[in-house]
Amino acid sequence: MSEHGGDAEQAARAYEDALAEVGFLGRHASPEDETGQLHALRTQLLRLVDALPSTSRPRRQCEHCGGQREVAAVHAQYGAGTAPEFVTSRQRCPLCWGTGLALKLPPVDQRGYIDDT
């Protein structure tokens, strides 16, 4: 692995550690709500990964978003006394947190809680 690939792997690990540390995983966690520290770490990781050829990246791409960093999401919008309107938008991938890389995070159970068994 090149020096830059090692830097990207180190940045990925720092990002994973920060996600686990702030408890930003589970059912109601949203990549859109990341804190300033998480934003800075993700930005650094993306900068390092984007500087590498795809064949030199330290991790495989996220299987959920195909490395695109975003996924389609359906949201219901409710008006006063009207039926909900369903709108499709793009949001950061909830599995890779918008990095496009396979992250090594604690497993989450079906209820959305960290599975620490």
N, C-alpha and C positions, 0 to 999 in steps of 0.2 A: 504494500500500500504506500502511495506517495506521502510526502510530508503533509500536503494539503488534505489528502484523504484522511490522514490521522487526525488533523485538526478538526475536520468535519465530524469524525467519529467522537472525538472528545466533546465537541459542542453538542452532539446528539445526546450523549450521556448526561451532560450538564442540564440539558432541557428536560430529559426524563426524570432526573433527580428532583428538579425544581417542581415539576408537575406532581410528583408523588409527595413532596414535602408540604406543598400548600393544600393538599387534599383536593385537588381540582379534577378528580376522577369520579366517575359514577353516573348515576341516572340523570341528575340535573346539571352536570358539568357541561359547559359550552365553551368551545374554543373562541367564540366571539367575546367572551367575558374575561379574557386573560388579563392578568395584572401587569403593571409596568415592567417588573422583573421578567415575567414570562415572555412578554412582548420583545424585550431586548434580547433574551436568549434565543427566541425563535428567529428573530431578524438576523442575528449573527449566524445561526445555523444555516438559514436560507442563503445568505451571502456566500458562505463557504461552499455549500453544495452546488450552487449555481455556477461557481467558478470552475467546477470540475467537469470533465467529460462524463457523460452518463455511464460509461464503462468503468470509471474510476471511483464512483460513489461508494461510500463505506457500507451502505445498507441497500437492501432490495427496496423497490418502490412499494408503497402502500397498496395492498390488494383491494381495499375498499374504493379508493378514488383513482386507482391506476396511476398514481404519481402526480395527478392533476391538482392536488391540494384542496380542491373544492368538490362538493357534491350537490346535487339537486335536493331541495327540501320543500315540502309542502306545508304551508301555514294556513290556518283558518283565521279569517278576519270576520269579526262579529260587528254588526251594526245594530242600532236600537230597533228591536222588534222585527228584524229581518233574519232570513236564513243565513247561515255562514257562507262566506265566499272563500273558495280555496285558491290560493295563489302559490305558484312555484317560484322559488328564488334560488340563488346559489349561496352556500355558506361553507365555511371551512369544514374539512372532513373531520368528523368527531373521533376517528380512530388514529389518525396521524397528527391531529391538531394543526392541520394546514402546512405540514412540512413536506408531504409527498413521500415520506420515508416510513418504513416499517419501524415503529417504536417498540421498545421492550418495556411495557408498562405492566403493573400488577393486573392479573385477570379480574374482570368484573363479572359478577354473577347475573342471573336473569333479572333480578330486581334492580340492577344498576349499582350495587354496592361492591366495594373491593372485596374480593374473595381471599381472605387471609387464612384459610384453613390449611 
